[in-house]
Amino acid sequence: MQWEVIIGLEVHTQLLTKSKIFSGASTAYGATPNSQACLVDLAFPGVLPVLNKTAVEMALKFGLAVHAEINPYSTFERKQYFYPDLPKGYQISQYQTPIVGKGYLDIELDNGQTKRVGITRAHLEEDAGKSLHDAIPHMSGIDLNRAGTPLLEIVSEPDLRSAEEAVAYLKTLHALVTYLGICDGNMQEGSFRCDANVSIRPVGQKEFGTRAEIKNVNSFRYVEKAINYEIERQKEVLESGGIIVQETRLYDASTNTTRSMRSKEAANDYRYFPDPDLLTLYVSESMMAAASQSMPELPWEKAARFQSDYQLSAYDAKVLTAERGLADYFETVVKLSQAAPKLVANWVMGDLAAFLNKNNLSIEASPISGERLAGLIARIQDNTISGKMAKTVFEAMCESNDTADHIIEARGLKQMTDSSALEKVIEEVMTANPQQLNDYRAGKDKLFAFFVGQVMKATKGQANPQQLNELLLAKLKSNN
């Protein structure tokens, strides 16, 4: 049987506020357990929540970026469930009327096509704490530092039809929230995590199949693996005569499988009701105007500018603008080096990217700053060193804090640019290799590479390649 895959994603985006959504406690990551949980987060009797204005402003910016309806009036509800890491016994969230309504996000697929994915809603809510099962031998601990951290939960329409499309959507969304400055996008720390709702149905059937929710997947690679496994699992169940149970499942990266956690609750199981301690949230025209004025250049806008201003290909522009930090780095190097943008792009996407990937470093953690790389590329641009010599200098820069100029000077790596000195070396090489010279003049043109290699060897690689080719060709022809 032919099956159609239906995927919808719920992305929990941790907002970059300094304090929590309903209290003044810090949101800084990595603090000692339970050191950043105040009386509001601990649900002490008599405490009252106060809404964080910055979280609201960040939600508005996201809504504008995805062309969404902004609800002028939105409400907060209590979502009832009982976990050890939820002190109140409920989560404050938005249900009936979220701050951000329907919108859309355009994504580019691997085949070059653009697909529009609907955004159902994006609502503000507080995060729960965290259960720790390996901190205390034979016991579980609760860390409430994360309790009350502001989240923007972004819910897509079930418009995605493959794991590849889901990853493309997630990467586009990840780039967007980091460009907006509302989330740091750190998936390892849980700042950007995804729940994937997956179902299948026979091709041609209008009704959706029963969905399973894969909870809290925190890397693009694992999202793809989890969805693909779940698709195959559901096919196997249905084709063997079984039925799909609506449930929440957990992805196990060590076995590349999903396993059942619990049956999936319906909305009425949570017994939503308006939070009596929070007033209706009103978004004024002045708040909307301020959000609009604070909008930065978005990733797709930056990619278009990179193509027009720097004459880069669509592919190069897309790679360089995939992350805000990378785009800023590229522009810093172009400005400081005054080099051709394509040359800079090649170095950023080539040698630098390879070094960062090998060492599992982000562009922000790169030991080669934009200023240092600009210094290296400037020396290529002014012919102080060749592209090949630059790779040697780059490797040395990765191992030390020295500038390109210091390494070039210390190792004597400057290119030979004196044409008369180079001509003398060429003549010496030709004299030392009479047989190859005669063979070349007899029509064996491939020996040109031999002479280039010999000159490079004689100059210890310091001959300017373009200058060498021009002078060598002239010399070989002049004695015909």
Secondary structure, DSSP 8 states (H G I E B T S, - for coil): --EEEEEEEEEEEE---SB-SSSS-B--TT--TTSS--TTTTT-TT------HHHHHHHHHHHHHTT--B-SEE--EEEE---TT-TTSEEEE--SS-SB-SEEEEEE-TTS-EEEEEEEEEEEEE---EEEEEEETTEEEEE-SSTT-EEEEEEE-S-B-SHHHHHHHHHHHHHHHHHHTS----TTTTSEEEEEEEEEEETT--S----EEEEEE-SHHHHHHHHHHHHHHHHHHHHTT-----EEEEEETTTTEEEEEEE---GGGGT-EE-TTS--EE--HHHHHHHHHT----HHHHHHHHHHHH---HHHHHHHTSSHHHHHHHHHHHHHH---HHHHHHHIIIIIHHHHHHTT--GGG-SS-HHHHHHHHHHHHTTSS-HHHHHHHHHHHHHSS--HHHHHHHHT---B--HHHHHHHHHHHHHH-HHHHHHHHTT-GGGHHHHHHHHHHHTTT-B-HHHHHHHHHHHHHHT-
